[in-house]
Amino acid sequence: MKRLKNHAPPTAASAALIVAAALFVGCREPESVIAAREVNAIVFDLRDRVSNPKAVDEAAASLAPRGALASHHLLDVLCDRDADVRRAAAALLGRAGYAPAVPSLTGTLKDPDPRVRAEAADALRRIRDARAIEPLAARLKDSMPDVRIEAARALGAIADVRSMDPLLAAVTEEYPPSVRKAVAEALQALREAHGPDLFFEAMAGTDPLACQGAALMLSAIDDPRADDALLKALGNEAPGVRATAAWALGKRGTKGAVEPLLAALEEKVPEVRGSAAAALGILGDPRAVPPLMARMADGNRRVERAVMQALVDLGEPAVEPLIKCLGSRDAEIRLKAVWALGRINDPRAIRPLIDRIKDSDSRVVRWAGDSLVKITGYQREPVLEYWEKWWQENKDRFQTDKAPTGQARPSAG
C-alpha cells in the first residue's frame, strides 16, 4: 500500500496519450512511406535497364496506382548520387507525365552525365510543357549528340512557335546526320502545327541563322512561293544565307534559277560558289558547263570538289570539254579531268585516257588507270602496253564518235 501511495493516479491527459499510443501501434503505415519504399525498390531494379523501353513501361505501370505520391518521391530520387538511379527516375517521371516535375527535369538537363541529360529531355518530350522550351533550346548546343537529338525531339513534341528560331539555327550546324534529322523532324512538326508561313516569315526576318535554317526547310516544301523566296535570298547580305539558298534551289530543281546561280558562281565567298556549283550540277543545264570548267582551278579545294562533282552530275555535255583538259599543261587540271571522266562513264573517254597512262605525273597515270577500269570493266594495272593491246582488240565495240553512256561494255579479260 505504501508503494501505491507514492504514485498519483493517472490524469485524463496521460490516459489519452496511452490510448493514442495503443492506437498508433495498431495502425498501418502512412501511404507516403509505402510509396517511397516501392519507388526505391522499383528504381533500384530498373537502374540497369533504363535503355529497355519495355522495362521502363512495366516499372511505370507498377507505380501508377500510387499516382502523385510516387511521382513526388521520384523528385527526391532525381537528386541521387548514382547516375543510373537519376536516369531511371527521369524516365519514370516522363512516363508518369508528371507536370510538377518540369522544373526539376529542366535542372537535370545540366546533369554531368549525358545519359541523364538525354533521359531528362525525353521525359520533357513526354510531358510537353512549354516551360521547358528555353532549357531544351540550350541543349541543342550540348556536347553530346544524343542529348541534342532528344532536345530536338522534345521541342518538336511541344510544337511551340518559340522553338522556331533555335531549331532553325540548329539545323544549319554541321551536326552528325542523326542530329540534323531530329532537328528537321522537329521543324516539320512545327510546320504541321502552325503552317509553312513560319518559314517564309523567318526568311523575311533579320536573323541570318534563322533565315538560313528556313532556306533549308523550304528546299523540301511543296509550295510555289518557296522558289521566289529562295531566289530573293541569293541577294541576302549574309553569305551563309546565300549559300544555303543556292543549294536549296538546286534541291528543288528550280529551272529558273540557272542564270542567278551562274552569277553566284562568280561570288567572292567560296561557300557561295561551292553551293552554286552543286546546284548547277543537280539542275543539269548544259549552259553551266563552260562556267564550271572555268572554276576547275578555283583555288579553293572545297569549291573545286563541288565543281568537279557538278561536271560529273551534268554528264554527257561535259565529256568533250573534259577530254580537252587532258592536254592541259597543268597536272592538277589533268588529274581532275581523268577523275571526272571515269565517273561520267562515257566510252568516248577510253582512247584519250589510255594516252594519259604515259603522263609525266604519276597521279594522273594512276587515276587514268582507275577511270579506264570503271568505264571498261577491264581489270588491269595502268600499263600502256596492256591497254594498247586491249584497245586494238576491243575498239570496234565502241562508237567513239558519240557513244551513249549506257552502251554495253566488253567483259573483263
C-alpha positions as CSV (number, residue, x, y, z in Angstrom):
1,M,0.0,0.0,0.0
2,K,2.9,2.3,0.7
3,R,4.2,1.9,-2.8
4,L,0.9,2.8,-4.4
5,K,0.5,5.8,-2.2
6,N,3.7,7.2,-3.7
7,H,2.2,7.2,-7.2
8,A,-0.5,9.7,-8.2
9,P,-3.5,8.3,-10.1
10,P,-3.4,8.9,-13.9
11,T,-4.8,12.2,-15.1
12,A,-7.2,12.5,-18.1
13,A,-4.3,13.8,-20.3
14,S,-2.0,10.9,-19.6
15,A,-4.8,8.5,-20.2
16,A,-5.4,10.0,-23.6
17,L,-1.8,9.6,-24.5
18,I,-1.8,6.0,-23.5
19,V,-4.9,5.3,-25.7
20,A,-3.3,7.2,-28.7
21,A,-0.1,5.2,-28.4
22,A,-2.1,2.0,-28.4
23,L,-4.0,3.1,-31.5
24,F,-0.7,4.1,-33.3
25,V,0.8,0.7,-32.6
26,G,-2.1,-1.0,-34.3
27,C,-2.5,1.4,-37.3
28,R,-1.0,1.0,-40.9
29,E,2.0,2.9,-42.2
30,P,1.2,6.2,-44.0
31,E,0.7,5.9,-47.7
32,S,3.7,8.3,-48.4
33,V,6.0,5.9,-46.6
34,I,4.7,2.9,-48.5
35,A,5.0,4.8,-51.8
36,A,8.6,5.8,-51.0
37,R,9.6,2.3,-50.3
38,E,8.0,1.0,-53.5
39,V,9.7,3.7,-55.6
40,N,13.1,2.9,-54.1
41,A,12.7,-0.8,-54.9
42,I,11.5,-0.2,-58.4
43,V,14.1,2.4,-59.3
44,F,16.9,0.2,-57.9
45,D,15.6,-2.7,-60.0
46,L,15.3,-0.5,-63.1
47,R,18.6,1.4,-62.9
48,D,20.5,-1.1,-65.1
49,R,17.6,-1.5,-67.6
50,V,16.7,2.1,-68.5
51,S,17.7,1.6,-72.1
52,N,14.9,-1.0,-72.4
53,P,11.7,0.8,-73.1
54,K,9.6,-2.2,-72.2
55,A,11.3,-2.4,-68.8
56,V,10.6,1.3,-68.1
57,D,7.0,0.9,-69.2
58,E,6.5,-2.0,-66.8
59,A,8.1,-0.1,-63.9
60,A,5.9,2.9,-64.6
61,A,2.8,0.7,-64.7
62,S,3.8,-0.7,-61.3
63,L,4.0,2.8,-59.8
64,A,0.8,4.0,-61.4
65,P,-1.5,3.0,-58.6
66,R,0.5,5.3,-56.2
67,G,-0.1,8.3,-58.5
68,A,1.3,11.6,-57.4
69,L,2.7,10.1,-54.2
70,A,5.2,8.0,-56.2
71,S,6.0,10.9,-58.6
72,H,6.7,13.2,-55.7
73,H,9.2,10.8,-54.2
74,L,10.8,10.4,-57.7
75,L,11.7,14.0,-57.5
76,D,13.9,13.2,-54.4
77,V,15.4,10.3,-56.2
78,L,16.3,12.5,-59.1
79,C,19.0,14.0,-56.9
80,D,20.6,10.7,-56.0
81,R,24.4,10.3,-56.2
82,D,24.1,7.3,-58.6
83,A,23.7,8.5,-62.2
84,D,21.8,5.3,-63.2
85,V,19.3,6.0,-60.4
86,R,18.8,9.6,-61.6
87,R,18.4,8.4,-65.1
88,A,15.7,5.8,-64.0
89,A,13.9,8.5,-62.0
90,A,13.8,10.8,-65.0
91,A,12.5,8.1,-67.2
92,L,9.7,7.2,-64.8
93,L,8.7,10.9,-64.3
94,G,8.4,11.1,-68.1
95,R,6.2,8.0,-68.3
96,A,4.0,9.4,-65.5
97,G,3.5,12.7,-67.4
98,Y,4.0,14.5,-64.0
99,A,3.9,18.2,-64.8
100,P,5.1,19.4,-61.4
101,A,8.4,17.7,-62.3
102,V,9.2,20.1,-65.1
103,P,11.4,22.5,-63.0
104,S,13.4,19.6,-61.6
105,L,13.8,17.9,-65.0
106,T,14.9,21.2,-66.7
107,G,17.5,21.4,-64.0
108,T,18.5,17.8,-64.7
109,L,19.3,18.9,-68.3
110,K,22.5,20.2,-66.8
111,D,23.4,16.9,-65.2
112,P,27.1,15.9,-65.5
113,D,26.1,12.6,-67.1
114,P,25.0,12.9,-70.7
115,R,22.8,9.8,-70.4
116,V,20.9,11.5,-67.6
117,R,20.6,14.7,-69.6
118,A,19.2,12.8,-72.6
119,E,16.7,11.0,-70.4
120,A,15.5,14.2,-68.8
121,A,15.0,15.7,-72.3
122,D,13.0,12.6,-73.3
123,A,10.9,12.9,-70.1
124,L,10.1,16.6,-71.0
125,R,9.1,15.4,-74.5
126,R,6.5,13.2,-72.9
127,I,5.2,15.8,-70.5
128,R,5.1,18.5,-73.3
129,D,5.2,21.6,-71.1
130,A,6.1,24.9,-72.6
131,R,8.1,25.9,-69.5
132,A,10.8,23.6,-70.9
133,I,11.4,25.4,-74.2
134,E,14.3,27.6,-73.2
135,P,16.2,25.0,-71.3
136,L,15.7,22.5,-74.1
137,A,16.8,25.0,-76.7
138,A,20.0,25.4,-74.8
139,R,20.6,21.7,-75.0
140,L,20.6,21.9,-78.9
141,K,24.2,23.0,-78.3
142,D,25.1,20.2,-76.0
143,S,28.5,18.5,-76.4
144,M,26.8,15.1,-76.9
145,P,24.8,14.2,-80.0
146,D,22.3,12.0,-78.1
147,V,21.3,14.9,-75.9
148,R,20.9,17.2,-78.9
149,I,18.7,14.6,-80.5
150,E,16.4,14.3,-77.5
151,A,16.2,18.0,-77.0
152,A,15.2,18.5,-80.6
153,R,12.6,15.7,-80.3
154,A,11.2,17.3,-77.2
155,L,10.9,20.7,-78.8
156,G,9.1,19.1,-81.8
157,A,6.7,17.4,-79.4
158,I,5.9,20.7,-77.6
159,A,5.5,22.4,-81.0
160,D,5.5,25.9,-79.7
161,V,6.4,28.7,-82.1
162,R,9.0,29.9,-79.7
163,S,11.1,26.9,-80.6
164,M,11.3,28.0,-84.2
165,D,14.4,30.2,-84.1
166,P,16.7,27.9,-82.0
167,L,15.7,25.0,-84.2
168,L,16.3,26.9,-87.4
169,A,19.7,27.9,-86.1
170,A,20.5,24.3,-85.1
171,V,19.6,22.8,-88.5
172,T,22.3,24.8,-90.1
173,E,25.0,23.4,-87.9
174,E,27.3,20.7,-89.2
175,Y,25.9,18.1,-86.8
176,P,26.1,14.3,-87.4
177,P,23.2,13.3,-89.8
178,S,21.2,11.8,-86.9
179,V,21.1,15.2,-85.1
180,R,20.2,17.2,-88.2
181,K,17.5,14.6,-89.0
182,A,16.0,15.1,-85.5
183,V,16.1,18.9,-85.8
184,A,14.5,18.8,-89.3
185,E,11.7,16.5,-87.9
186,A,11.1,18.9,-85.1
187,L,10.8,21.8,-87.6
188,Q,8.4,19.6,-89.6
189,A,6.3,19.1,-86.5
190,L,6.1,22.9,-86.1
191,R,5.1,23.3,-89.7
192,E,2.3,20.8,-89.3
193,A,1.1,22.5,-86.1
194,H,1.3,26.1,-87.4
195,G,1.6,26.0,-91.2
196,P,4.5,26.8,-93.6
197,D,4.2,30.6,-93.2
198,L,6.5,30.3,-90.2
199,F,9.4,29.6,-92.6
200,F,8.5,32.4,-95.0
201,E,8.4,34.8,-92.1
202,A,11.8,33.6,-91.0
203,M,13.2,34.1,-94.5
204,A,12.0,37.7,-94.4
205,G,13.5,38.3,-90.9
206,T,16.8,39.7,-89.9
207,D,18.3,36.8,-88.1
208,P,20.8,35.2,-90.5
209,L,20.8,31.8,-88.8
210,A,17.0,31.6,-88.7
211,C,16.9,32.7,-92.4
212,Q,19.5,30.1,-93.3
213,G,17.6,27.4,-91.5
214,A,14.3,28.4,-93.1
215,A,16.0,28.1,-96.6
216,L,17.0,24.6,-95.7
217,M,13.4,23.8,-94.8
218,L,12.0,25.4,-97.9
219,S,14.1,23.1,-100.0
220,A,11.7,20.3,-99.2
221,I,8.4,22.1,-99.1
222,D,5.9,21.8,-101.9
223,D,4.9,25.4,-102.1
224,P,5.5,27.6,-105.2
225,R,6.3,30.6,-103.0
226,A,9.5,28.9,-101.9
227,D,11.2,29.4,-105.3
228,D,10.7,33.2,-105.2
229,A,11.8,33.4,-101.5
230,L,15.0,31.4,-102.2
231,L,15.8,33.4,-105.4
232,K,15.4,36.6,-103.4
233,A,17.7,35.1,-100.7
234,L,20.5,34.9,-103.2
235,G,20.8,38.6,-102.6
236,N,20.9,38.4,-98.8
237,E,23.7,40.2,-97.0
238,A,24.7,37.0,-95.1
239,P,26.9,34.7,-97.1
240,G,25.6,31.6,-95.3
241,V,22.0,32.5,-96.3
242,R,23.1,33.0,-100.0
243,A,24.9,29.7,-100.0
244,T,22.0,27.8,-98.4
245,A,19.5,29.4,-100.8
246,A,21.7,28.3,-103.8
247,W,21.8,24.8,-102.5
248,A,18.1,24.7,-101.8
249,L,17.3,25.9,-105.4
250,G,19.2,23.0,-106.7
251,K,17.5,20.5,-104.5
252,R,14.1,21.9,-105.5
253,G,15.0,21.7,-109.2
254,T,14.1,25.3,-109.8
255,K,14.9,25.6,-113.5
256,G,14.5,29.4,-113.4
257,A,17.5,29.6,-111.1
258,V,20.2,28.7,-113.6
259,E,21.1,32.3,-114.5
260,P,21.2,33.5,-110.9
261,L,23.3,30.5,-109.9
262,L,25.7,31.2,-112.7
263,A,26.1,34.7,-111.3
264,A,26.6,33.2,-107.8
265,L,29.4,31.0,-109.2
266,E,31.4,34.2,-109.6
267,E,30.9,35.4,-106.0
268,K,33.9,36.2,-103.8
269,V,32.7,33.9,-101.0
270,P,33.9,30.3,-101.5
271,E,30.9,28.9,-99.7
272,V,28.5,30.5,-102.1
273,R,30.5,29.5,-105.2
274,G,30.6,25.9,-103.9
275,S,26.8,25.8,-103.3
276,A,26.1,27.4,-106.6
277,A,28.3,24.8,-108.4
278,A,26.5,21.9,-106.6
279,A,23.1,23.3,-107.5
280,L,24.0,23.7,-111.2
281,G,25.1,20.1,-111.3
282,I,21.8,19.0,-109.9
283,L,19.8,21.2,-112.3
284,G,21.6,19.6,-115.3
285,D,21.5,22.6,-117.6
286,P,24.3,22.4,-120.3
287,R,24.8,26.1,-120.1
288,A,26.6,25.6,-116.8
289,V,29.4,23.5,-118.4
290,P,31.7,26.4,-119.6
291,P,31.5,28.4,-116.3
292,L,32.1,25.3,-114.3
293,M,35.1,24.3,-116.4
294,A,36.5,27.8,-115.7
295,R,36.2,27.0,-112.0
296,M,38.2,23.8,-112.1
297,A,41.2,25.9,-110.9
298,D,39.2,28.0,-108.5
299,G,41.9,28.0,-105.8
300,N,39.6,26.8,-103.0
301,R,39.6,23.0,-102.6
302,R,36.0,22.7,-101.5
303,V,34.8,24.8,-104.4
304,E,36.9,22.7,-106.8
305,R,35.4,19.5,-105.4
306,A,31.9,20.8,-105.8
307,V,32.7,21.9,-109.4
308,M,34.1,18.5,-110.3
309,Q,31.1,16.7,-108.9
310,A,28.8,19.1,-110.7
311,L,30.5,18.3,-114.0
312,V,30.0,14.6,-113.2
313,D,26.4,15.2,-112.5
314,L,26.0,17.1,-115.8
315,G,27.4,14.0,-117.6
316,E,27.4,13.9,-121.4
317,P,27.7,17.6,-122.1
318,A,30.8,17.8,-120.0
319,V,32.7,14.9,-121.7
320,E,34.3,16.7,-124.7
321,P,35.4,19.7,-122.6
322,L,36.9,17.4,-120.0
323,I,38.7,15.4,-122.7
324,K,40.3,18.6,-124.0
325,C,41.5,19.2,-120.4
326,L,43.6,16.1,-120.6
327,G,46.0,18.0,-122.8
328,S,46.4,20.8,-120.2
329,R,49.9,21.8,-119.1
330,D,48.6,21.9,-115.5
331,A,48.9,18.4,-113.9
332,E,46.1,19.3,-111.4
333,I,43.7,20.0,-114.3
334,R,44.6,16.7,-116.0
335,L,44.2,14.9,-112.7
336,K,40.7,16.3,-112.1
337,A,39.7,15.6,-115.7
338,V,40.7,11.9,-115.6
339,W,38.8,11.5,-112.3
340,A,35.6,13.1,-113.7
341,L,35.7,11.2,-116.9
342,G,35.8,7.9,-115.1
343,R,32.8,8.8,-113.1
344,I,30.8,10.1,-116.0
345,N,31.5,6.6,-117.5
346,D,31.3,7.6,-121.2
347,P,33.2,5.3,-123.7
348,R,34.4,8.4,-125.7
349,A,37.0,8.9,-123.0
350,I,38.6,5.5,-123.4
351,R,41.2,6.3,-126.0
352,P,42.2,9.7,-124.5
353,L,42.5,8.1,-121.1
354,I,44.8,5.4,-122.5
355,D,47.0,8.1,-123.8
356,R,47.3,9.6,-120.2
357,I,48.9,6.3,-119.0
358,K,52.1,7.8,-120.3
359,D,51.6,11.1,-118.4
360,S,54.5,12.6,-116.7
361,D,52.6,12.8,-113.4
362,S,52.2,9.5,-111.6
363,R,48.9,10.6,-110.0
364,V,47.4,11.2,-113.4
365,V,48.6,7.7,-114.6
366,R,47.1,6.1,-111.5
367,W,43.7,7.8,-111.9
368,A,43.7,7.3,-115.6
369,G,44.0,3.5,-115.0
370,D,41.3,3.7,-112.4
371,S,38.9,5.5,-114.7
372,L,39.6,3.0,-117.5
373,V,38.7,0.2,-115.2
374,K,35.4,2.0,-114.3
375,I,34.4,2.5,-117.9
376,T,35.5,-0.8,-119.5
377,G,35.3,-3.3,-116.6
378,Y,38.8,-4.5,-117.7
379,Q,40.8,-5.1,-114.6
380,R,44.4,-4.2,-115.5
381,E,47.2,-2.1,-114.0
382,P,47.8,1.2,-115.7
383,V,50.5,-0.2,-118.0
384,L,50.4,1.2,-121.5
385,E,51.2,-2.0,-123.5
386,Y,48.3,-3.8,-121.8
387,W,45.8,-1.1,-122.6
388,E,47.1,-0.6,-126.1
389,K,46.6,-4.3,-126.8
390,W,43.2,-4.2,-125.2
391,W,42.2,-1.2,-127.3
392,Q,43.2,-2.9,-130.6
393,E,41.1,-5.9,-129.7
394,N,38.0,-4.0,-128.5
395,K,37.8,-0.6,-130.1
396,D,35.3,-1.8,-132.7
397,R,32.9,-2.5,-129.9
398,F,32.7,1.2,-129.0
399,Q,31.3,4.1,-131.0
400,T,34.0,6.6,-130.2
401,D,32.4,9.4,-132.1
402,K,29.4,9.8,-129.7
403,A,28.7,6.6,-127.8
404,P,25.9,6.8,-125.2
405,T,26.9,6.3,-121.6
406,G,24.8,3.2,-121.2
407,Q,26.4,1.3,-124.1
408,A,27.3,-2.3,-123.5
409,R,30.9,-2.8,-122.4
410,P,33.3,-5.7,-123.0
411,S,33.7,-8.1,-120.2
412,A,36.9,-8.1,-118.2
413,G,39.8,-10.1,-119.6
